[in-house]
């Protein structure tokens, strides 16, 4: 892309209530730094909300905006049309239903405006009908519920994904990596390196870099056999493997696995397997509208009653109570 074209790149950030501040700042700051390194305003941006009023972030800080969504929609047919529209969202997005936002994104997409989503922004893009058959990224915590809600989206637990004119990232500092790639596409590695030096980051992570810490670091265990078994468990939640099957995969006896888990995890392998299945169920309860019985099946339980019993024993509340205690998204 030439400098003349890049100098006209303008971005509209659409702020959704309870958006994640770190993802927004991580997307905006590299643009500011790039302008400084280039010596001119190569990137311009505006902030918009559905009604033009300030929008609270999930940390309670209110963010003022430049205008209302309707103003941005009028600009789509004129010389002030943006080159990119990015949805900034965060907590509670599963309940978000704003038809004007979905209509704006569809119209922007039809006018060849690039569309982006930060953190849970993929939910909004999917509800607008823009992610069917498209690669996208979302935060690992939201991936189970998103996959169930939008089975036609090609979702990955990657840091970010770029599929044609669709840009999505998992949130947090992954927004920085996505925008650094955008800057690199516009101006090359030299400017990206200078921006990285300004922002005190030593490299641009690739889209496929892992979101979560490796199991070894996350759980604080070193035994490779135990790590292999846990990876198998996490990959087989809907149809849990038997202890005998796990043993065959790692070349140990059932008794050896039991001893290893008692030593490394402080509980039996069956108990640990149950806990990670219930953790997945908890995410689905909080991030989807799936019936409890479907969540039970998706997490490897033979009946809703057995699922409810196990859930209550671990979390001291029923699945229905868990769902009822979700923090609702305050819609404008």
Secondary structure by P-SEA (a helix, b strand, c coil): ccaaaaaabbbbbbbcccccaaaaaaacaaaaaaaaaaccccccbbbbccccccccccccbbbbbcccaaaaaaaccccccccbbbbbbcccccccccaaaaaaaaaaaaacccccccccaaaaaaaacccccccccccccaaaaaaaaccccccccccccccccbbbccccaaaaaaaaaaaaacccaaaaaaaaaaaccccccccccccccccccccccccaaaaaaaaaaaacccccccaaaaaaaacccaaaaaaaaaacccccaaaaaaaaaaaaaaaaaacccccaaaaaaaaccccaaaaaaaaaaaccccaaaaaaaccccccc
